[in-house]
Amino acid sequence: MRRPRAAERDRGSNTLETAILFPAVLLLVMAAIQAGLWYYGRSVALAAAQEGVSAGRAEGASLAQASQAASAFAADQGRGMLGQTSVSTAGSTAARVHVSVSGQIVSLVPGVPIAVSQEASGAVERWTGP
């Protein structure tokens, strides 16, 4: 009786290893893409909030202008990746403008919403005497 050589015993092991490792590699790639989408969504929300604060800080500007500027920026720069955005100026006073932008980013897993929210605030510009 002939013994099988080592090469014959390992026949098909590469296929099995690939079949086991491929889903794990695919999951890692999808997680990296999702992390990038989350980071991009956070960045757009923060930039929109800062844009709203810049618009609302100007002398004579209203909170409605701040909210409109933030909404327009989020819609323009979100490019479909940041959806269902809402802008709030709650917490603003006569001396400070506070803008909060929140929304949902695109999720690679259907039915799993991923929310992002960012805030910015700044002092209202005004003329003062020497």
Backbone as JSON Lines, residues from 0, in Angstrom:
{"i":0,"aa":"M","n":[0.84,-1.16,0.0],"ca":[0.0,0.0,0.0],"c":[0.9,1.25,0.0]}
{"i":1,"aa":"R","n":[0.54,2.16,-0.82],"ca":[1.33,3.36,-1.01],"c":[0.8,4.47,-0.12]}
{"i":2,"aa":"R","n":[1.71,5.2,0.54],"ca":[1.32,6.33,1.38],"c":[1.18,7.58,0.51]}
{"i":3,"aa":"P","n":[0.15,8.45,0.8],"ca":[0.05,9.69,0.03],"c":[1.15,10.66,0.44]}
{"i":4,"aa":"R","n":[1.69,11.3,-0.54],"ca":[2.72,12.29,-0.26],"c":[2.09,13.55,0.32]}
{"i":5,"aa":"A","n":[2.93,14.42,0.89],"ca":[2.44,15.64,1.54],"c":[1.68,16.52,0.56]}
{"i":6,"aa":"A","n":[2.15,16.6,-0.67],"ca":[1.48,17.44,-1.66],"c":[0.09,16.9,-1.98]}
{"i":7,"aa":"E","n":[-0.09,15.61,-1.94],"ca":[-1.4,15.03,-2.23],"c":[-2.36,15.22,-1.06]}
{"i":8,"aa":"R","n":[-1.85,15.22,0.17],"ca":[-2.72,15.42,1.34],"c":[-3.25,16.85,1.4]}
{"i":9,"aa":"D","n":[-2.48,17.82,0.9],"ca":[-2.86,19.22,0.97],"c":[-3.66,19.7,-0.24]}
{"i":10,"aa":"R","n":[-4.03,18.78,-1.09],"ca":[-4.75,19.17,-2.29],"c":[-6.09,19.81,-1.92]}
{"i":11,"aa":"G","n":[-6.36,21.03,-2.47],"ca":[-7.62,21.73,-2.22],"c":[-7.57,22.65,-1.01]}
{"i":12,"aa":"S","n":[-6.47,22.68,-0.29],"ca":[-6.41,23.52,0.91],"c":[-6.41,25.01,0.55]}
{"i":13,"aa":"N","n":[-5.81,25.37,-0.56],"ca":[-5.82,26.78,-0.98],"c":[-7.24,27.26,-1.26]}
{"i":14,"aa":"T","n":[-8.01,26.45,-1.9],"ca":[-9.39,26.81,-2.19],"c":[-10.18,26.99,-0.9]}
{"i":15,"aa":"L","n":[-9.98,26.1,0.04],"ca":[-10.68,26.19,1.33],"c":[-10.25,27.43,2.1]}
{"i":16,"aa":"E","n":[-8.95,27.73,2.11],"ca":[-8.47,28.92,2.81],"c":[-9.05,30.19,2.18]}
{"i":17,"aa":"T","n":[-9.09,30.22,0.88],"ca":[-9.66,31.38,0.19],"c":[-11.14,31.52,0.5]}
{"i":18,"aa":"A","n":[-11.87,30.44,0.51],"ca":[-13.3,30.48,0.81],"c":[-13.57,30.95,2.23]}
{"i":19,"aa":"I","n":[-12.67,30.68,3.14],"ca":[-12.85,31.11,4.52],"c":[-12.42,32.57,4.7]}
{"i":20,"aa":"L","n":[-11.31,32.97,4.08],"ca":[-10.77,34.31,4.28],"c":[-11.46,35.39,3.46]}
{"i":21,"aa":"F","n":[-12.01,35.06,2.3],"ca":[-12.6,36.08,1.43],"c":[-13.72,36.87,2.1]}
{"i":22,"aa":"P","n":[-14.68,36.25,2.78],"ca":[-15.72,37.05,3.45],"c":[-15.15,37.99,4.51]}
{"i":23,"aa":"A","n":[-14.12,37.56,5.21],"ca":[-13.51,38.43,6.23],"c":[-12.83,39.63,5.57]}
{"i":24,"aa":"V","n":[-12.14,39.41,4.47],"ca":[-11.49,40.51,3.76],"c":[-12.54,41.46,3.19]}
{"i":25,"aa":"L","n":[-13.61,40.91,2.63],"ca":[-14.69,41.73,2.09],"c":[-15.34,42.57,3.19]}
{"i":26,"aa":"L","n":[-15.53,42.0,4.36],"ca":[-16.09,42.73,5.49],"c":[-15.18,43.87,5.92]}
{"i":27,"aa":"L","n":[-13.87,43.64,5.94],"ca":[-12.93,44.69,6.28],"c":[-12.95,45.83,5.27]}
{"i":28,"aa":"V","n":[-13.05,45.5,4.0],"ca":[-13.11,46.53,2.97],"c":[-14.38,47.35,3.12]}
{"i":29,"aa":"M","n":[-15.51,46.69,3.36],"ca":[-16.77,47.41,3.54],"c":[-16.73,48.29,4.79]}
{"i":30,"aa":"A","n":[-16.11,47.82,5.84],"ca":[-15.99,48.62,7.07],"c":[-15.13,49.86,6.82]}
{"i":31,"aa":"A","n":[-14.07,49.72,6.04],"ca":[-13.22,50.86,5.72],"c":[-13.98,51.89,4.88]}
{"i":32,"aa":"I","n":[-14.76,51.42,3.92],"ca":[-15.55,52.34,3.1],"c":[-16.6,53.04,3.95]}
{"i":33,"aa":"Q","n":[-17.26,52.3,4.84],"ca":[-18.28,52.9,5.71],"c":[-17.66,53.93,6.65]}
{"i":34,"aa":"A","n":[-16.47,53.66,7.16],"ca":[-15.78,54.62,8.01],"c":[-15.45,55.9,7.23]}
{"i":35,"aa":"G","n":[-15.06,55.76,5.99],"ca":[-14.8,56.92,5.15],"c":[-16.05,57.74,4.89]}
{"i":36,"aa":"L","n":[-17.17,57.07,4.65],"ca":[-18.44,57.78,4.46],"c":[-18.86,58.51,5.72]}
{"i":37,"aa":"W","n":[-18.65,57.87,6.88],"ca":[-19.0,58.51,8.16],"c":[-18.14,59.75,8.38]}
{"i":38,"aa":"Y","n":[-16.84,59.64,8.11],"ca":[-15.94,60.78,8.27],"c":[-16.33,61.92,7.33]}
{"i":39,"aa":"Y","n":[-16.65,61.6,6.08],"ca":[-17.06,62.61,5.11],"c":[-18.35,63.29,5.55]}
{"i":40,"aa":"G","n":[-19.31,62.52,6.03],"ca":[-20.57,63.09,6.5],"c":[-20.38,64.02,7.68]}
{"i":41,"aa":"R","n":[-19.52,63.61,8.63],"ca":[-19.2,64.48,9.78],"c":[-18.54,65.76,9.32]}
{"i":42,"aa":"S","n":[-17.63,65.67,8.38],"ca":[-16.92,66.85,7.89],"c":[-17.87,67.82,7.19]}
{"i":43,"aa":"V","n":[-18.78,67.3,6.38],"ca":[-19.75,68.15,5.71],"c":[-20.68,68.81,6.72]}
{"i":44,"aa":"A","n":[-21.14,68.06,7.73],"ca":[-22.02,68.64,8.75],"c":[-21.3,69.73,9.53]}
{"i":45,"aa":"L","n":[-20.04,69.54,9.89],"ca":[-19.29,70.55,10.61],"c":[-19.06,71.78,9.75]}
{"i":46,"aa":"A","n":[-18.69,71.59,8.49],"ca":[-18.47,72.72,7.59],"c":[-19.77,73.5,7.37]}
{"i":47,"aa":"A","n":[-20.9,72.79,7.28],"ca":[-22.2,73.46,7.12],"c":[-22.53,74.28,8.37]}
{"i":48,"aa":"A","n":[-22.27,73.73,9.54],"ca":[-22.52,74.48,10.78],"c":[-21.63,75.71,10.84]}
{"i":49,"aa":"Q","n":[-20.38,75.59,10.46],"ca":[-19.47,76.74,10.47],"c":[-19.89,77.78,9.44]}
{"i":50,"aa":"E","n":[-20.38,77.34,8.31],"ca":[-20.87,78.26,7.29],"c":[-22.09,79.02,7.8]}
{"i":51,"aa":"G","n":[-22.97,78.32,8.51],"ca":[-24.14,78.98,9.09],"c":[-23.74,80.0,10.14]}
{"i":52,"aa":"V","n":[-22.75,79.66,10.97],"ca":[-22.27,80.61,11.97],"c":[-21.66,81.83,11.3]}
{"i":53,"aa":"S","n":[-20.89,81.63,10.26],"ca":[-20.28,82.77,9.54],"c":[-21.35,83.69,8.97]}
{"i":54,"aa":"A","n":[-22.4,83.1,8.43],"ca":[-23.49,83.91,7.88],"c":[-24.28,84.62,8.98]}
{"i":55,"aa":"G","n":[-24.45,83.97,10.11],"ca":[-25.23,84.55,11.2],"c":[-24.47,85.54,12.05]}
{"i":56,"aa":"R","n":[-23.15,85.52,12.0],"ca":[-22.33,86.43,12.82],"c":[-22.28,87.83,12.24]}
{"i":57,"aa":"A","n":[-22.49,87.97,10.95],"ca":[-22.38,89.29,10.32],"c":[-23.36,90.26,10.95]}
{"i":58,"aa":"E","n":[-22.93,91.51,11.04],"ca":[-23.79,92.52,11.66],"c":[-25.08,92.67,10.85]}
{"i":59,"aa":"G","n":[-26.18,92.63,11.54],"ca":[-27.48,92.77,10.9],"c":[-28.04,91.47,10.35]}
{"i":60,"aa":"A","n":[-27.32,90.38,10.46],"ca":[-27.8,89.09,9.94],"c":[-28.8,88.49,10.93]}
{"i":61,"aa":"S","n":[-29.66,87.64,10.41],"ca":[-30.66,86.99,11.26],"c":[-30.33,85.51,11.41]}
{"i":62,"aa":"L","n":[-31.0,84.88,12.37],"ca":[-30.82,83.44,12.55],"c":[-31.36,82.66,11.36]}
{"i":63,"aa":"A","n":[-32.36,83.22,10.7],"ca":[-32.9,82.56,9.5],"c":[-31.85,82.51,8.4]}
{"i":64,"aa":"Q","n":[-31.06,83.56,8.27],"ca":[-29.99,83.56,7.27],"c":[-28.93,82.52,7.63]}
{"i":65,"aa":"A","n":[-28.64,82.39,8.91],"ca":[-27.66,81.38,9.35],"c":[-28.16,79.98,9.03]}
{"i":66,"aa":"S","n":[-29.42,79.73,9.32],"ca":[-30.01,78.42,9.06],"c":[-30.05,78.13,7.57]}
{"i":67,"aa":"Q","n":[-30.41,79.13,6.77],"ca":[-30.48,78.95,5.32],"c":[-29.1,78.68,4.73]}
{"i":68,"aa":"A","n":[-28.09,79.4,5.21],"ca":[-26.73,79.19,4.7],"c":[-26.23,77.79,5.03]}
{"i":69,"aa":"A","n":[-26.5,77.32,6.24],"ca":[-26.08,75.97,6.63],"c":[-26.8,74.91,5.81]}
{"i":70,"aa":"S","n":[-28.09,75.09,5.6],"ca":[-28.87,74.11,4.81],"c":[-28.38,74.06,3.37]}
{"i":71,"aa":"A","n":[-28.14,75.23,2.79],"ca":[-27.68,75.29,1.4],"c":[-26.3,74.64,1.25]}
{"i":72,"aa":"F","n":[-25.42,74.89,2.2],"ca":[-24.08,74.29,2.14],"c":[-24.16,72.77,2.27]}
{"i":73,"aa":"A","n":[-24.96,72.28,3.2],"ca":[-25.08,70.83,3.4],"c":[-25.66,70.16,2.16]}
{"i":74,"aa":"A","n":[-26.65,70.8,1.53],"ca":[-27.25,70.22,0.33],"c":[-26.27,70.23,-0.83]}
{"i":75,"aa":"D","n":[-25.49,71.31,-0.96],"ca":[-24.56,71.43,-2.06],"c":[-23.35,70.52,-1.9]}
{"i":76,"aa":"Q","n":[-22.76,70.5,-0.72],"ca":[-21.53,69.74,-0.5],"c":[-21.76,68.3,-0.08]}
{"i":77,"aa":"G","n":[-22.96,67.99,0.4],"ca":[-23.26,66.61,0.8],"c":[-23.29,65.66,-0.36]}
{"i":78,"aa":"R","n":[-23.63,66.15,-1.53],"ca":[-23.65,65.37,-2.78],"c":[-24.37,64.04,-2.63]}
{"i":79,"aa":"G","n":[-25.47,64.04,-1.92],"ca":[-26.23,62.81,-1.76],"c":[-25.71,61.87,-0.7]}
{"i":80,"aa":"M","n":[-24.56,62.16,-0.12],"ca":[-24.0,61.3,0.92],"c":[-24.54,61.66,2.3]}
{"i":81,"aa":"L","n":[-24.96,62.91,2.47],"ca":[-25.53,63.37,3.73],"c":[-26.97,63.75,3.45]}
{"i":82,"aa":"G","n":[-27.89,62.94,3.92],"ca":[-29.3,63.16,3.66],"c":[-30.09,63.47,4.91]}
{"i":83,"aa":"Q","n":[-31.32,63.86,4.7],"ca":[-32.24,64.17,5.79],"c":[-31.6,65.15,6.77]}
{"i":84,"aa":"T","n":[-31.0,66.21,6.25],"ca":[-30.34,67.16,7.12],"c":[-31.35,68.06,7.81]}
{"i":85,"aa":"S","n":[-31.04,68.4,9.03],"ca":[-31.83,69.37,9.77],"c":[-30.87,70.35,10.42]}
{"i":86,"aa":"V","n":[-31.27,71.61,10.4],"ca":[-30.44,72.68,10.95],"c":[-31.21,73.34,12.07]}
{"i":87,"aa":"S","n":[-30.52,73.57,13.18],"ca":[-31.14,74.21,14.33],"c":[-30.26,75.35,14.81]}
{"i":88,"aa":"T","n":[-30.92,76.45,15.18],"ca":[-30.2,77.58,15.77],"c":[-30.59,77.73,17.24]}
{"i":89,"aa":"A","n":[-31.1,76.67,17.83],"ca":[-31.46,76.7,19.25],"c":[-30.21,76.93,20.08]}
{"i":90,"aa":"G","n":[-30.34,77.73,21.1],"ca":[-29.2,78.04,21.94],"c":[-28.53,79.35,21.56]}
{"i":91,"aa":"S","n":[-29.0,79.97,20.47],"ca":[-28.44,81.26,20.06],"c":[-28.99,82.37,20.95]}
{"i":92,"aa":"T","n":[-28.17,83.36,21.18],"ca":[-28.58,84.54,21.95],"c":[-28.3,85.77,21.1]}
{"i":93,"aa":"A","n":[-28.55,86.94,21.66],"ca":[-28.28,88.18,20.94],"c":[-26.78,88.37,20.73]}
{"i":94,"aa":"A","n":[-25.97,87.77,21.58],"ca":[-24.52,87.95,21.48],"c":[-23.81,86.77,20.82]}
{"i":95,"aa":"R","n":[-24.44,85.61,20.73],"ca":[-23.79,84.42,20.14],"c":[-24.74,83.71,19.19]}
{"i":96,"aa":"V","n":[-24.16,83.19,18.13],"ca":[-24.9,82.38,17.16],"c":[-24.46,80.94,17.35]}
{"i":97,"aa":"H","n":[-25.43,80.05,17.49],"ca":[-25.14,78.62,17.66],"c":[-25.91,77.86,16.58]}
{"i":98,"aa":"V","n":[-25.21,77.1,15.76],"ca":[-25.83,76.34,14.67],"c":[-25.49,74.87,14.85]}
{"i":99,"aa":"S","n":[-26.5,74.04,14.78],"ca":[-26.33,72.59,14.88],"c":[-26.88,71.95,13.6]}
{"i":100,"aa":"V","n":[-26.07,71.12,12.96],"ca":[-26.47,70.42,11.73],"c":[-26.42,68.93,11.99]}
{"i":101,"aa":"S","n":[-27.49,68.25,11.67],"ca":[-27.52,66.79,11.81],"c":[-28.14,66.18,10.56]}
{"i":102,"aa":"G","n":[-27.8,64.94,10.31],"ca":[-28.32,64.24,9.15],"c":[-27.92,62.78,9.19]}
{"i":103,"aa":"Q","n":[-28.25,62.08,8.13],"ca":[-27.92,60.66,8.03],"c":[-27.0,60.44,6.84]}
{"i":104,"aa":"I","n":[-25.98,59.64,7.05],"ca":[-25.06,59.33,5.96],"c":[-25.53,58.06,5.26]}
{"i":105,"aa":"V","n":[-25.0,57.85,4.08],"ca":[-25.31,56.65,3.32],"c":[-24.75,55.45,4.06]}
{"i":106,"aa":"S","n":[-25.56,54.42,4.18],"ca":[-25.13,53.21,4.86],"c":[-25.0,52.07,3.84]}
{"i":107,"aa":"L","n":[-23.93,51.31,3.95],"ca":[-23.74,50.17,3.06],"c":[-24.63,48.99,3.45]}
{"i":108,"aa":"V","n":[-25.13,49.01,4.67],"ca":[-26.04,47.97,5.14],"c":[-27.46,48.54,5.06]}
{"i":109,"aa":"P","n":[-28.29,48.01,4.17],"ca":[-29.64,48.56,4.02],"c":[-30.43,48.49,5.33]}
{"i":110,"aa":"G","n":[-31.15,49.57,5.61],"ca":[-32.0,49.61,6.78],"c":[-31.3,49.99,8.07]}
{"i":111,"aa":"V","n":[-30.0,50.28,8.01],"ca":[-29.26,50.68,9.2],"c":[-28.89,52.16,9.05]}
{"i":112,"aa":"P","n":[-29.68,53.06,9.66],"ca":[-29.35,54.48,9.54],"c":[-28.17,54.85,10.43]}
{"i":113,"aa":"I","n":[-27.31,55.69,9.9],"ca":[-26.15,56.17,10.65],"c":[-26.25,57.69,10.72]}
{"i":114,"aa":"A","n":[-26.45,58.21,11.92],"ca":[-26.66,59.65,12.1],"c":[-25.35,60.34,12.46]}
{"i":115,"aa":"V","n":[-25.21,61.56,11.96],"ca":[-24.1,62.42,12.33],"c":[-24.67,63.76,12.77]}
{"i":116,"aa":"S","n":[-23.98,64.42,13.68],"ca":[-24.41,65.72,14.17],"c":[-23.19,66.53,14.57]}
{"i":117,"aa":"Q","n":[-23.16,67.78,14.15],"ca":[-22.05,68.68,14.46],"c":[-22.6,70.05,14.83]}
{"i":118,"aa":"E","n":[-21.85,70.77,15.65],"ca":[-22.27,72.09,16.12],"c":[-21.12,73.08,15.97]}
{"i":119,"aa":"A","n":[-21.51,74.35,15.81],"ca":[-20.53,75.43,15.79],"c":[-21.19,76.67,16.38]}
{"i":120,"aa":"S","n":[-20.4,77.52,16.99],"ca":[-20.94,78.76,17.54],"c":[-19.89,79.85,17.45]}
{"i":121,"aa":"G","n":[-20.36,81.08,17.51],"ca":[-19.45,82.22,17.45],"c":[-20.15,83.48,17.9]}
{"i":122,"aa":"A","n":[-19.36,84.46,18.28],"ca":[-19.9,85.74,18.74],"c":[-20.42,86.55,17.56]}
{"i":123,"aa":"V","n":[-21.52,87.27,17.81],"ca":[-22.08,88.13,16.79],"c":[-21.2,89.37,16.66]}
{"i":124,"aa":"E","n":[-20.92,89.77,15.43],"ca":[-20.09,90.95,15.21],"c":[-20.91,92.2,15.52]}
{"i":125,"aa":"R","n":[-20.27,93.16,16.16],"ca":[-20.95,94.42,16.47],"c":[-19.9,95.51,16.57]}
{"i":126,"aa":"W","n":[-20.35,96.74,16.35],"ca":[-19.46,97.89,16.46],"c":[-19.37,98.29,17.92]}
{"i":127,"aa":"T","n":[-18.18,98.57,18.35],"ca":[-17.97,99.06,19.71],"c":[-17.12,100.32,19.65]}
{"i":128,"aa":"G","n":[-17.25,101.11,20.68],"ca":[-16.46,102.34,20.76],"c":[-15.09,102.07,21.36]}
{"i":129,"aa":"P","n":[-14.19,103.02,21.19],"ca":[-12.85,102.85,21.74],"c":[-12.82,102.87,23.25]}
